[in-house]
Amino acid sequence: MELSYAVYILKCFNGQYYTGYTENINKRLEAHQQGDVHFTKDKLPVTLVHLSLFPNKKKACDFERYLKTGSGAAFRNKRLLL
């Protein structure tokens, strides 16, 4: 089973977190570091603090959507950010 769908969490220079989804984590991280992503471009540098891989797009998108909710942010802070 190939795990090619990723949900990732970045910690921005200002302390904020960014949660995203991608099918190419290396390319996406490069885009963040080069300032090509609107939300993070003025918050560089960013650091990858969590990466979850999924076997299909739906599961990855569902998890990303959950992490962007209030209870998802609480879960992130308690379980994913060590």
PAZAPA-4460 file (N, C-alpha, C; in steps of 0.05 Angstrom, whole numbers, plus 32768, in hexadecimal, padded with zeros to 4 digits):
% residues 82
    n_x    n_y    n_z   ca_x   ca_y   ca_z    c_x    c_y    c_z   seq   type   mol
   8011   7FE8   8000   8000   8000   8000   8012   8019   8000     1      M     A
   800D   802A   7FED   801D   8043   7FEB   8010   8059   7FFB     2      E     A
   801F   8067   800B   8015   807E   801A   801F   8097   800D     3      L     A
   800F   80A1   7FFA   8019   80B8   7FEB   8009   80D2   7FF0     4      S     A
   7FF8   80D2   8003   7FE9   80EA   800A   7FF1   80F2   8026     5      Y     A
   7FF9   810C   8029   8004   8115   8042   7FF5   812C   804E     6      A     A
   7FF2   812C   8068   7FE9   8143   8077   8000   814B   8088     7      V     A
   8007   8164   8088   801F   816E   8096   8018   8186   80A7     8      Y     A
   8028   818A   80BB   8025   81A1   80CD   8040   81AF   80CD     9      I     A
   8040   81C9   80C8   8058   81DA   80C9   8056   81ED   80E0    10      L     A
   806C   81F2   80ED   806D   8207   8101   807A   821F   80F4    11      K     A
   806D   8235   80F4   8077   824D   80E8   8089   825C   80FC    12      C     A
   809A   826E   80F1   80AD   827E   8100   809F   828D   8117    13      F     A
   8086   8296   8112   8077   82A6   8126   8068   8295   813A    14      N     A
   806B   827A   8139   805E   8268   814C   8044   825D   8143    15      G     A
   8039   8267   812D   8020   825C   8122   8025   8241   8115    16      Q     A
   8010   8232   8112   8011   8218   8105   8002   8219   80EA    17      Y     A
   800C   820B   80D7   7FFF   8208   80BD   7FFA   81EB   80B8    18      Y     A
   7FE2   81E4   80B1   7FDB   81C8   80AA   7FD4   81C6   808D    19      T     A
   7FDF   81B3   807F   7FDA   81B1   8063   7FD9   8194   8059    20      G     A
   7FD1   8191   8040   7FCE   8177   8033   7FDE   8178   8019    21      Y     A
   7FEB   8163   8011   7FF9   8162   7FF8   7FFD   8145   7FEF    22      T     A
   8002   8143   7FD5   8009   8129   7FCA   8027   8127   7FC4    23      E     A
   8035   813E   7FC9   8052   813E   7FC5   805F   814F   7FDB    24      N     A
   8065   8143   7FF1   806E   8151   8009   8088   8161   8004    25      I     A
   809B   8155   7FF5   80B4   8164   7FF0   80B0   817D   7FE0    26      N     A
   80A0   817C   7FCB   809A   8193   7FBB   808B   81A8   7FCB    27      K     A
   8078   819F   7FDB   8068   81B2   7FEB   8079   81C0   8000    28      R     A
   808B   81B1   800E   809C   81BE   8021   80AF   81D2   8014    29      L     A
   80B9   81CC   7FFD   80CA   81DE   7FEE   80BA   81F8   7FE7    30      E     A
   80A1   81F5   7FDF   8090   820C   7FD9   808D   821E   7FF2    31      A     A
   8089   8211   8009   8086   8221   8022   80A0   8230   8027    32      H     A
   80B7   8222   8026   80D1   822F   802C   80D8   8245   8019    33      Q     A
   80CF   8243   8000   80D5   8258   7FEC   80C2   8270   7FEE    34      Q     A
   80AE   826E   7FFF   809B   8284   8002   8085   8284   7FED    35      G     A
   8080   826D   7FE1   806B   826A   7FCC   804F   8264   7FD7    36      D     A
   804D   8261   7FF1   8033   825B   7FFD   8029   8273   800D    37      V     A
   8012   827E   8006   8008   8297   8010   8009   8298   802F    38      H     A
   7FFE   8284   803C   7FFC   8285   805A   8017   8286   8067    39      F     A
   802A   8278   805D   8044   8276   806B   805A   8288   8061    40      T     A
   8055   8296   804B   806B   82A5   803E   8076   82BB   8050    41      K     A
   8066   82C7   8061   8070   82DC   8073   8076   82D1   808F    42      D     A
   8077   82B6   8092   807C   82AA   80AC   8093   8296   80AB    43      K     A
   80A6   829B   8098   80BC   8289   8094   80D2   828F   80A9    44      L     A
   80E2   827B   80AF   80E1   8260   80A5   80CC   824F   80B3    45      P     A
   80C4   8239   80A5   80B1   8226   80B1   80C0   820C   80B6    46      V     A
   80B5   81FD   80C9   80C1   81E3   80D1   80AB   81CE   80D0    47      T     A
   80B1   81B8   80C3   809F   81A1   80C3   809E   8195   80DF    48      L     A
   8087   8194   80EB   8085   8189   8106   8074   816F   8107    49      V     A
   8065   8169   80F2   8056   8150   80F1   8050   8149   80D4    50      H     A
   8050   812F   80CE   8049   8125   80B4   803A   810B   80B7    51      L     A
   8022   810A   80AC   8012   80F2   80AC   800E   80EA   808F    52      S     A
   8012   80D0   8089   800E   80C6   806E   7FF6   80B4   806C    53      L     A
   7FE8   80B6   8056   7FCE   80A7   8052   7FCE   8098   8038    54      F     A
   7FBE   8082   8036   7FBD   8073   801E   7FAA   807F   8009    55      P     A
   7F99   8091   8011   7F87   809D   7FFD   7F81   80BA   8004    56      N     A
   7F79   80C9   7FEF   7F74   80E5   7FF1   7F5E   80ED   8005    57      K     A
   7F49   80DD   8005   7F32   80E4   8016   7F3A   80E3   8034    58      K     A
   7F49   80CF   803C   7F51   80CD   8058   7F64   80E4   805F    59      K     A
   7F76   80EB   804E   7F88   8102   8053   7F78   811C   8055    60      A     A
   7F67   8121   8042   7F57   813A   8043   7F45   813B   805B    61      C     A
   7F39   8125   8063   7F28   8124   807B   7F39   812B   8094    62      D     A
   7F51   8120   8096   7F62   8125   80AD   7F6B   8142   80AD    63      F     A
   7F72   814D   8096   7F7A   816A   8095   7F62   817B   809E    64      E     A
   7F4B   8176   8094   7F33   8185   809B   7F2E   8183   80B9    65      R     A
   7F31   816C   80C5   7F2D   8168   80E1   7F41   8179   80F1    66      Y     A
   7F5B   8178   80E9   7F6F   8187   80F8   7F6A   81A5   80F7    67      L     A
   7F5B   81AF   80E4   7F55   81CB   80E2   7F3D   81D4   80F3    68      K     A
   7F30   81C1   8101   7F1A   81C7   8113   7F25   81CC   812F    69      T     A
   7F14   81D6   8140   7F1C   81DB   815C   7F25   81C2   816A    70      G     A
   7F16   81AD   8168   7F1E   8194   8175   7F36   8188   8168    71      S     A
   7F39   818B   814E   7F51   8182   813F   7F6A   8190   8148    72      G     A
   7F68   81AB   814C   7F7F   81BA   8156   7F86   81B1   8172    73      A     A
   7F73   81AB   8183   7F79   81A1   819E   7F87   8186   819C    74      A     A
   7F7D   8174   818A   7F8A   815A   8186   7FA7   815E   817C    75      F     A
   7FAA   8170   8169   7FC5   8177   815E   7FD8   817F   8175    76      R     A
   7FCE   8191   8185   7FE0   819C   819B   7FE6   8186   81B0    77      N     A
   7FD3   8175   81B6   7FD7   8161   81CA   7FE6   8148   81C0    78      K     A
   7FE1   813F   81A7   7FEB   8125   819E   8000   8126   8188    79      R     A
   7FFF   813B   8178   8011   813B   8160   802A   814D   8164    80      L     A
   8029   8161   8175   803F   8173   8179   804E   816A   8192    81      L     A
   8063   815C   818F   8072   8152   81A6   808A   8162   81AC    82      L     A
***
